[in-house]
Amino acid sequence: MSFSYKNQKLQAESVAITDLMATYGSPLYVYSQTDIENNWREFDTAFGSHPHLVCYAVKANSNLAVLNTLAKIGAGFDIVSEGELERVLAAGGQANCCVFSGVAKTAREIKRALEVGVRCFNVESASELDRIESVAQSLNTQAPISIRINPNVDAKTHPYISTGLKENKFGVDIDDAINLYQQANNSKYLSVQGLDCHIGSQLTEVSPFLDALDKVLELVDQLNQQGISIAHLDLGGGVGIRYDDEKTIDIKAYVEAMIAKVGNIEIILEPGRSIVG
């Protein structure tokens, strides 16, 4: 970590916080570029040669300097609004490295994302799939999509930040997903790219991720049997950080456990607080 005490003074990368306050005033937000880069690279290097994209979740901190730091080292970005998309572009990020998540995408946001060429839309509902198809048709183009499924897995985190149980509002019931994939696969204006799953935030155990992945892979097999190919698995974010005495996840072991299950399918991850927290 780049924050430490020296002579009873808090320092950031060997610069005293009191000196920064004297220069820039207070209140003052101070981030460590070294820590941000190292945290992202810990995910990236854990994959080795396996196809992957580590997309920083912009909602964790959308400061332009933070986004620029990550863009320069090759990060992708997980966005949930047109505003976040524009911030990524302004900071030097590439649209084709952005996955567009979120439950309330408007037609205007979808249009803008298609115009700049986002990598993929993570679709949250049947109505959203229809909306994306309609906008793509109006532009006479194909929208790349994955469908966020709800695997009904207990993330073992705080109930307010759990998103993978059946009673949570996020994603499509795993039992309903095949019908939506068939609809997308039959559309001239939709291009099936992947399958998306995010079960919660501040997870401190690997087992819920792997339980969800097992259900995701069962669905992938069912889709393959119907001639629907899945090129990537977006397995979301949610890796927890230490606030007090929490045990945190070993990133390398976590990534290797996923790779062992998926074969050669590309993996997309969306870490947020574990990059900037």
Phi, psi and omega per residue, in radians:
M1 nan 2.510 -3.091
S2 -1.606 0.013 3.068
F3 -1.851 2.190 -3.109
S4 -2.732 2.928 3.112
Y5 -1.783 2.413 3.036
K6 -2.411 2.163 -3.067
N7 0.935 0.720 3.101
Q8 1.116 0.368 3.080
K9 -2.083 2.281 3.101
L10 -1.229 2.326 -3.140
Q11 -2.191 2.622 3.011
A12 -2.098 1.994 -3.098
E13 0.870 0.848 3.069
S14 1.214 0.207 3.066
V15 -1.917 2.208 -3.110
A16 -1.167 2.324 3.118
I17 -1.065 -0.603 3.119
T18 -1.099 -0.602 3.085
D19 -1.186 -0.690 3.104
L20 -1.127 -0.709 3.121
M21 -1.132 -0.652 3.122
A22 -1.131 -0.563 -3.121
T23 -1.459 -0.757 -2.972
Y24 -1.908 -0.133 -3.124
G25 1.512 -3.140 -3.110
S26 -2.456 2.509 0.107
P27 -1.232 2.689 -3.050
L28 -2.472 2.273 3.049
Y29 -1.699 2.232 -3.108
V30 -2.152 2.195 3.115
Y31 -2.073 2.623 3.090
S32 -1.736 1.970 3.081
Q33 -1.052 -0.698 -3.129
T34 -1.064 -0.801 -3.137
D35 -1.126 -0.746 -3.134
I36 -1.073 -0.822 3.133
E37 -1.104 -0.773 -3.122
N38 -1.139 -0.681 -3.140
N39 -1.123 -0.750 3.121
W40 -1.158 -0.748 -3.103
R41 -1.155 -0.475 3.099
E42 -1.069 -0.721 3.049
F43 -1.173 -0.861 -3.021
D44 -1.065 -0.827 -3.083
T45 -1.263 -0.416 3.134
A46 -1.087 -0.442 -3.119
F47 -1.353 -0.326 -3.085
G48 1.013 -2.224 -3.105
S49 -1.592 0.002 -3.131
H50 -1.192 2.365 3.131
P51 -1.046 2.293 -3.046
H52 -2.856 2.877 2.977
L53 -2.558 2.161 3.116
V54 -1.721 1.874 -3.061
C55 -1.770 1.949 3.103
Y56 -1.134 2.292 3.126
A57 -1.371 1.841 -2.992
V58 -1.050 -0.517 -3.122
K59 -1.071 -0.345 -3.138
A60 -1.192 -0.596 3.087
N61 -3.033 1.930 -3.050
S62 -1.742 0.313 3.064
N63 -0.951 2.306 -3.057
L64 -1.076 -0.614 3.124
A65 -1.171 -0.660 3.082
V66 -1.116 -0.806 -3.138
L67 -1.109 -0.707 3.132
N68 -1.126 -0.713 3.099
T69 -0.996 -0.780 -3.110
L70 -1.285 -0.667 3.122
A71 -1.055 -0.684 -3.075
K72 -1.191 -0.381 3.136
I73 -1.781 0.135 2.998
G74 1.730 0.266 -3.117
A75 -1.236 2.600 2.853
G76 -1.567 3.125 -3.095
F77 -2.438 2.403 3.018
D78 -1.755 2.031 -3.076
I79 -2.042 2.728 3.132
V80 -2.260 0.191 3.141
S81 -2.844 2.882 3.044
E82 -1.108 -0.654 3.120
G83 -1.033 -0.772 3.104
E84 -1.147 -0.661 3.082
L85 -1.034 -0.816 -3.111
E86 -1.140 -0.613 3.101
R87 -1.156 -0.727 3.100
V88 -1.066 -0.804 -3.136
L89 -1.114 -0.724 3.132
A90 -1.124 -0.497 -3.112
A91 -1.542 0.023 3.099
G92 1.722 0.100 3.089
G93 -1.334 2.817 -3.106
Q94 -1.822 2.338 -3.131
A95 -1.056 -0.622 -3.101
N96 -1.296 0.046 3.000
C97 -1.962 0.278 -3.130
C98 -1.887 2.323 2.936
V99 -1.845 2.329 -3.036
F100 -1.768 1.803 3.131
S101 -1.757 -2.939 3.062
G102 1.800 2.636 -2.992
V103 -1.659 -0.038 -2.989
A104 -2.334 0.750 3.140
K105 -1.176 2.212 3.106
T106 -1.563 2.886 3.103
A107 -1.047 -0.679 3.125
R108 -1.093 -0.760 3.141
E109 -1.139 -0.720 3.126
I110 -1.097 -0.740 3.132
K111 -1.059 -0.831 -3.136
R112 -1.081 -0.742 -3.132
A113 -1.113 -0.678 3.096
L114 -1.184 -0.673 -3.119
E115 -1.115 -0.645 -3.114
V116 -1.598 -0.191 3.022
G117 1.513 0.907 3.097
V118 -1.113 2.717 -3.087
R119 -1.134 -0.799 -3.057
C120 -2.891 2.578 2.963
F121 -1.696 2.232 2.992
N122 -1.582 1.872 -2.972
V123 -1.489 2.287 -3.030
E124 -1.741 -0.249 -3.035
S125 -2.841 2.917 3.096
A126 -1.125 -0.708 -3.130
S127 -1.141 -0.628 3.106
E128 -1.193 -0.663 3.093
L129 -1.044 -0.748 3.102
D130 -1.087 -0.706 -3.118
R131 -1.142 -0.769 3.131
I132 -1.106 -0.740 3.124
E133 -1.073 -0.738 -3.127
S134 -1.108 -0.769 3.137
V135 -1.159 -0.729 3.118
A136 -1.079 -0.691 3.108
Q137 -1.102 -0.708 -3.141
S138 -1.123 -0.447 3.114
L139 -1.707 -0.016 -3.099
N140 0.930 0.886 -3.139
T141 -2.447 3.053 3.061
Q142 -1.846 2.363 3.083
A143 -1.714 2.172 3.080
P144 -1.315 2.244 -3.061
I145 -2.341 2.639 2.816
S146 -2.277 2.720 -3.123
I147 -1.896 2.246 3.110
R148 -1.399 2.026 3.138
I149 -1.741 2.616 3.078
N150 -1.777 1.897 -2.998
P151 -1.446 -0.044 -3.091
N152 1.008 0.938 3.127
V153 -2.081 2.346 3.103
D154 -1.342 2.040 -3.105
A155 -1.354 -0.142 3.137
K156 0.998 0.775 3.090
T157 -2.291 -3.038 3.141
H158 -1.080 2.369 -3.066
P159 -1.025 -0.458 -3.129
Y160 -1.294 -0.289 3.128
I161 -2.115 0.355 3.025
S162 -1.629 2.297 -3.052
T163 -2.254 0.101 -3.020
G164 -1.921 0.148 3.091
L165 -1.643 2.753 -3.061
K166 -1.016 -0.596 -3.101
E167 -1.374 -0.161 3.095
N168 -1.325 2.696 -3.000
K169 -1.430 -0.125 -2.956
F170 -1.621 2.427 2.989
G171 1.401 3.078 -3.104
V172 -1.751 2.381 3.065
D173 -0.925 2.310 -3.059
I174 -1.009 -0.488 3.140
D175 -1.308 -0.322 -3.132
D176 -1.721 -0.135 -2.973
A177 -1.162 -0.625 -3.065
I178 -1.052 -0.720 3.134
N179 -1.066 -0.701 3.132
L180 -1.207 -0.669 3.091
Y181 -1.127 -0.663 3.091
Q182 -1.113 -0.738 3.097
Q183 -1.045 -0.811 -3.121
A184 -1.143 -0.710 -3.100
N185 -1.158 -0.471 -3.128
N186 -1.565 -0.055 -3.077
S187 -1.562 2.436 3.069
K188 -1.240 -0.354 -2.986
Y189 -1.944 0.117 3.096
L190 -2.190 2.489 3.116
S191 -2.190 1.957 -3.135
V192 -1.230 2.142 -3.131
Q193 -2.000 -0.709 -3.007
G194 -2.735 -2.931 3.111
L195 -2.383 2.352 -2.994
D196 -2.057 2.509 3.120
C197 -2.700 2.204 3.085
H198 -2.419 2.098 -2.953
I199 -1.825 -0.094 3.116
G200 2.688 -3.123 -3.105
S201 -2.103 2.793 3.090
Q202 0.997 0.775 3.071
L203 -1.431 2.396 -3.118
T204 -2.088 0.191 3.069
E205 -2.291 2.576 3.139
V206 -1.407 -0.521 -2.978
S207 -0.985 -0.701 3.110
P208 -1.091 -0.647 3.084
F209 -1.051 -0.778 -3.084
L210 -1.259 -0.600 3.063
D211 -1.085 -0.759 3.112
A212 -1.136 -0.714 -3.134
L213 -1.085 -0.670 3.103
D214 -1.032 -0.728 3.133
K215 -1.221 -0.657 3.088
V216 -1.059 -0.772 -3.098
L217 -1.201 -0.540 3.033
E218 -1.082 -0.729 3.119
L219 -1.182 -0.688 3.089
V220 -1.008 -0.752 3.115
D221 -1.083 -0.743 3.127
Q222 -1.109 -0.704 3.127
L223 -1.170 -0.715 3.107
N224 -1.039 -0.661 3.131
Q225 -1.128 -0.395 3.118
Q226 -1.734 0.180 3.089
G227 1.408 0.318 3.131
I228 -1.860 1.975 -3.070
S229 -1.582 2.458 3.098
I230 -1.959 2.033 -3.074
A231 -1.512 -0.508 3.130
H232 -2.517 2.729 3.017
L233 -2.011 2.063 3.046
D234 -1.653 1.867 -3.021
L235 -1.729 0.281 2.987
G236 1.229 -2.808 3.124
G237 -2.169 -2.445 3.052
G238 1.839 -0.039 3.131
V239 -1.107 2.201 -3.056
G240 -1.381 2.886 3.081
I241 -2.180 2.979 -3.112
R242 -1.576 2.070 3.002
Y243 -1.751 -0.731 3.123
D244 -2.167 -1.654 -3.125
D245 -2.155 0.437 -3.127
E246 -1.104 2.508 2.986
K247 -1.430 2.285 -3.103
T248 -1.840 2.876 -3.066
I249 -1.417 2.423 2.994
D250 -1.335 1.942 -3.009
I251 -1.068 -0.766 -3.109
K252 -1.090 -0.781 3.137
A253 -1.142 -0.678 3.117
Y254 -1.069 -0.854 -3.127
V255 -1.155 -0.769 -3.119
E256 -1.110 -0.598 3.106
A257 -1.148 -0.640 3.098
M258 -1.223 -0.792 -3.129
I259 -1.015 -0.669 -3.117
A260 -1.078 -0.416 -3.089
K261 -1.650 -0.495 -2.895
V262 -1.679 -0.141 -3.074
G263 1.250 -2.328 -3.060
N264 -1.702 0.124 -3.126
I265 -1.160 2.391 3.090
E266 -1.121 2.467 3.091
I267 -1.969 2.304 2.992
I268 -1.955 2.320 3.039
L269 -2.072 2.718 -3.085
E270 -2.263 1.042 3.132
P271 -1.224 2.537 3.121
G272 -2.201 -1.404 -3.088
R273 -1.107 -0.469 3.122
S274 -1.252 -0.181 3.033
I275 -1.637 -0.752 -3.004
V276 -2.017 -0.053 -3.047
G277 -1.353 nan nan
